[in-house]
Amino acid sequence: MNAQNGYDIEDLQPGMSASVSKTITDADIVLFSGVSTDTNAVHLNEEFARTTMFGGRIAHGMLSASLISAVLGNRLPGPGTIYMGQTLKFRAPVKPGDTVTATATVKEVIVEKKRAVLETVCTVGGKVVIEGEATMLCTSRNT
């Protein structure tokens, strides 16, 4: 581990995994709208959202995806690492009151480049709502 309690590249192994869970609230959706400036009615207007294929309001996809950042920055690889890239596939909506669990699992460790590739998945009640892959620049004990 590094001085900030994150994993150095030398400590990472394929299969290592960490998760973060959060229940998405109405307040989270409103605050995310403000920060992102995404005020799409499907997120904020229940009357309108009921007329959509979702049958009601849904959270911003990037709000749920931001929990992946929490796993990567706080748990695995953790503090001191830099987010270099992320792919995302949105598989299902997240509604207010849903508990999202974001999990990152180490797929590949490239010690000489100080990079790690992690599978990233968000689930609600065991159902995949987002999946993708992240690339991280990691700390090293050797530099």
C-alpha atoms as a printed R data frame, in Angstrom:
    type eleno elety resid chain resno       x       y       z
1   ATOM     1    CA   MET     A     1   0.000   0.000   0.000
2   ATOM     2    CA   ASN     A     2   1.097   3.573  -0.614
3   ATOM     3    CA   ALA     A     3   1.240   6.440   1.871
4   ATOM     4    CA   GLN     A     4  -2.410   7.289   1.193
5   ATOM     5    CA   ASN     A     5  -3.517   3.656   1.792
6   ATOM     6    CA   GLY     A     6  -4.068   2.857  -1.875
7   ATOM     7    CA   TYR     A     7  -2.587  -0.175  -3.590
8   ATOM     8    CA   ASP     A     8   0.718   0.262  -5.415
9   ATOM     9    CA   ILE     A     9   0.968  -1.407  -8.818
10  ATOM    10    CA   GLU     A    10   3.237  -4.057  -7.264
11  ATOM    11    CA   ASP     A    11   0.412  -5.087  -4.882
12  ATOM    12    CA   LEU     A    12  -2.294  -5.619  -7.499
13  ATOM    13    CA   GLN     A    13  -3.241  -9.069  -8.768
14  ATOM    14    CA   PRO     A    14  -5.917 -10.136 -11.257
15  ATOM    15    CA   GLY     A    15  -9.093 -11.101  -9.417
16  ATOM    16    CA   MET     A    16  -8.779  -8.519  -6.631
17  ATOM    17    CA   SER     A    17 -12.145  -6.799  -6.185
18  ATOM    18    CA   ALA     A    18 -13.816  -4.016  -4.212
19  ATOM    19    CA   SER     A    19 -17.325  -2.534  -4.072
20  ATOM    20    CA   VAL     A    20 -19.248   0.535  -2.957
21  ATOM    21    CA   SER     A    21 -23.039   0.733  -2.516
22  ATOM    22    CA   LYS     A    22 -25.353   3.721  -2.344
23  ATOM    23    CA   THR     A    23 -29.100   4.207  -2.376
24  ATOM    24    CA   ILE     A    24 -29.944   6.845  -4.981
25  ATOM    25    CA   THR     A    25 -32.232   9.504  -3.511
26  ATOM    26    CA   ASP     A    26 -34.330  12.265  -5.045
27  ATOM    27    CA   ALA     A    27 -31.851  14.729  -3.564
28  ATOM    28    CA   ASP     A    28 -28.950  12.954  -5.313
29  ATOM    29    CA   ILE     A    29 -30.744  13.298  -8.655
30  ATOM    30    CA   VAL     A    30 -31.547  16.982  -8.145
31  ATOM    31    CA   LEU     A    31 -28.006  17.770  -6.967
32  ATOM    32    CA   PHE     A    32 -26.466  15.824  -9.868
33  ATOM    33    CA   SER     A    33 -28.695  17.785 -12.273
34  ATOM    34    CA   GLY     A    34 -27.318  20.996 -10.817
35  ATOM    35    CA   VAL     A    35 -23.686  19.941 -10.969
36  ATOM    36    CA   SER     A    36 -23.888  18.372 -14.424
37  ATOM    37    CA   THR     A    37 -26.441  20.866 -15.855
38  ATOM    38    CA   ASP     A    38 -28.339  17.839 -17.250
39  ATOM    39    CA   THR     A    39 -31.928  18.840 -16.525
40  ATOM    40    CA   ASN     A    40 -33.595  16.290 -18.813
41  ATOM    41    CA   ALA     A    41 -37.241  15.947 -17.749
42  ATOM    42    CA   VAL     A    42 -36.932  12.145 -17.506
43  ATOM    43    CA   HIS     A    43 -34.792  12.771 -14.399
44  ATOM    44    CA   LEU     A    44 -36.738  15.637 -12.813
45  ATOM    45    CA   ASN     A    45 -40.383  15.621 -13.926
46  ATOM    46    CA   GLU     A    46 -42.428  12.642 -12.751
47  ATOM    47    CA   GLU     A    47 -45.460  13.554 -14.852
48  ATOM    48    CA   PHE     A    48 -43.393  13.640 -18.032
49  ATOM    49    CA   ALA     A    49 -41.312  10.595 -17.054
50  ATOM    50    CA   ARG     A    50 -44.479   8.494 -16.596
51  ATOM    51    CA   THR     A    51 -45.098   8.927 -20.355
52  ATOM    52    CA   THR     A    52 -41.712   7.427 -21.253
53  ATOM    53    CA   MET     A    53 -40.700   3.803 -21.684
54  ATOM    54    CA   PHE     A    54 -39.401   3.903 -18.075
55  ATOM    55    CA   GLY     A    55 -42.801   4.636 -16.547
56  ATOM    56    CA   GLY     A    56 -41.320   7.149 -14.122
57  ATOM    57    CA   ARG     A    57 -38.252   9.166 -13.242
58  ATOM    58    CA   ILE     A    58 -34.811   7.622 -13.616
59  ATOM    59    CA   ALA     A    59 -31.437   8.651 -12.286
60  ATOM    60    CA   HIS     A    60 -28.799  10.018 -14.618
61  ATOM    61    CA   GLY     A    61 -26.690   7.161 -15.965
62  ATOM    62    CA   MET     A    62 -23.558   9.075 -15.060
63  ATOM    63    CA   LEU     A    63 -24.757   9.468 -11.468
64  ATOM    64    CA   SER     A    64 -24.753   5.696 -11.082
65  ATOM    65    CA   ALA     A    65 -21.509   5.430 -13.063
66  ATOM    66    CA   SER     A    66 -19.858   7.913 -10.699
67  ATOM    67    CA   LEU     A    67 -19.955   5.223  -8.026
68  ATOM    68    CA   ILE     A    68 -17.340   3.412 -10.115
69  ATOM    69    CA   SER     A    69 -15.076   6.410  -9.561
70  ATOM    70    CA   ALA     A    70 -15.654   6.060  -5.819
71  ATOM    71    CA   VAL     A    71 -14.517   2.420  -5.876
72  ATOM    72    CA   LEU     A    72 -11.447   3.171  -7.984
73  ATOM    73    CA   GLY     A    73 -10.401   6.308  -6.118
74  ATOM    74    CA   ASN     A    74 -11.146   5.150  -2.579
75  ATOM    75    CA   ARG     A    75 -10.758   1.364  -2.522
76  ATOM    76    CA   LEU     A    76  -9.101  -0.336  -5.508
77  ATOM    77    CA   PRO     A    77  -6.536   0.703  -6.592
78  ATOM    78    CA   GLY     A    78  -7.402   3.540  -4.219
79  ATOM    79    CA   PRO     A    79  -5.892   6.873  -3.192
80  ATOM    80    CA   GLY     A    80  -3.043   8.178  -5.323
81  ATOM    81    CA   THR     A    81  -4.232   6.519  -8.540
82  ATOM    82    CA   ILE     A    82  -5.298   8.428 -11.645
83  ATOM    83    CA   TYR     A    83  -8.328   7.554 -13.771
84  ATOM    84    CA   MET     A    84  -7.117   7.278 -17.390
85  ATOM    85    CA   GLY     A    85 -10.113   5.829 -19.208
86  ATOM    86    CA   GLN     A    86 -13.494   4.196 -18.868
87  ATOM    87    CA   THR     A    87 -15.924   2.424 -21.165
88  ATOM    88    CA   LEU     A    88 -19.576   2.211 -20.146
89  ATOM    89    CA   LYS     A    89 -22.578   0.279 -21.396
90  ATOM    90    CA   PHE     A    90 -25.872   1.260 -19.811
91  ATOM    91    CA   ARG     A    91 -27.998  -1.902 -19.529
92  ATOM    92    CA   ALA     A    92 -30.966  -0.862 -17.376
93  ATOM    93    CA   PRO     A    93 -32.357   2.240 -15.653
94  ATOM    94    CA   VAL     A    94 -31.824   3.169 -12.029
95  ATOM    95    CA   LYS     A    95 -34.824   4.680 -10.255
96  ATOM    96    CA   PRO     A    96 -34.976   6.824  -7.132
97  ATOM    97    CA   GLY     A    97 -34.739   4.526  -4.118
98  ATOM    98    CA   ASP     A    98 -32.654   1.877  -5.896
99  ATOM    99    CA   THR     A    99 -29.440   0.785  -4.206
100 ATOM   100    CA   VAL     A   100 -26.585   0.682  -6.706
101 ATOM   101    CA   THR     A   101 -23.522  -1.467  -6.013
102 ATOM   102    CA   ALA     A   102 -20.440  -0.581  -8.046
103 ATOM   103    CA   THR     A   103 -17.747  -3.258  -8.224
104 ATOM   104    CA   ALA     A   104 -14.272  -3.068  -9.747
105 ATOM   105    CA   THR     A   105 -12.248  -6.226 -10.393
106 ATOM   106    CA   VAL     A   106  -8.619  -6.242 -11.536
107 ATOM   107    CA   LYS     A   107  -8.340  -7.843 -14.991
108 ATOM   108    CA   GLU     A   108  -4.781  -6.958 -15.962
109 ATOM   109    CA   VAL     A   109  -1.721  -5.480 -14.275
110 ATOM   110    CA   ILE     A   110   0.951  -3.817 -16.455
111 ATOM   111    CA   VAL     A   111   3.724  -3.181 -13.935
112 ATOM   112    CA   GLU     A   112   6.206  -1.594 -16.376
113 ATOM   113    CA   LYS     A   113   3.645   1.069 -17.340
114 ATOM   114    CA   LYS     A   114   2.145   1.343 -13.831
115 ATOM   115    CA   ARG     A   115  -1.283   0.631 -15.291
116 ATOM   116    CA   ALA     A   116  -4.121  -1.579 -14.193
117 ATOM   117    CA   VAL     A   117  -7.200  -2.540 -16.189
118 ATOM   118    CA   LEU     A   118 -10.323  -3.269 -14.154
119 ATOM   119    CA   GLU     A   119 -13.721  -4.667 -15.049
120 ATOM   120    CA   THR     A   120 -16.394  -2.301 -13.714
121 ATOM   121    CA   VAL     A   121 -20.002  -3.280 -13.035
122 ATOM   122    CA   CYS     A   122 -22.943  -1.548 -11.366
123 ATOM   123    CA   THR     A   123 -25.861  -3.645 -10.178
124 ATOM   124    CA   VAL     A   124 -29.255  -3.089  -8.585
125 ATOM   125    CA   GLY     A   125 -30.629  -6.114  -6.753
126 ATOM   126    CA   GLY     A   126 -28.180  -8.356  -8.582
127 ATOM   127    CA   LYS     A   127 -29.198  -7.037 -12.033
128 ATOM   128    CA   VAL     A   128 -26.457  -5.409 -14.131
129 ATOM   129    CA   VAL     A   129 -27.334  -1.786 -14.911
130 ATOM   130    CA   ILE     A   130 -23.885  -0.629 -16.137
131 ATOM   131    CA   GLU     A   131 -20.817  -2.522 -17.263
132 ATOM   132    CA   GLY     A   132 -17.466  -1.439 -18.602
133 ATOM   133    CA   GLU     A   133 -13.726  -1.317 -18.180
134 ATOM   134    CA   ALA     A   134 -11.440   1.205 -16.493
135 ATOM   135    CA   THR     A   135  -7.765   1.932 -16.991
136 ATOM   136    CA   MET     A   136  -5.871   3.369 -14.033
137 ATOM   137    CA   LEU     A   137  -2.397   4.859 -13.617
138 ATOM   138    CA   CYS     A   138  -1.207   3.469 -10.298
139 ATOM   139    CA   THR     A   139   1.331   4.469  -7.704
140 ATOM   140    CA   SER     A   140   4.545   2.473  -7.376
141 ATOM   141    CA   ARG     A   141   6.964   1.778  -4.553
142 ATOM   142    CA   ASN     A   142   9.782   1.877  -7.105
143 ATOM   143    CA   THR     A   143   9.477   5.531  -8.167
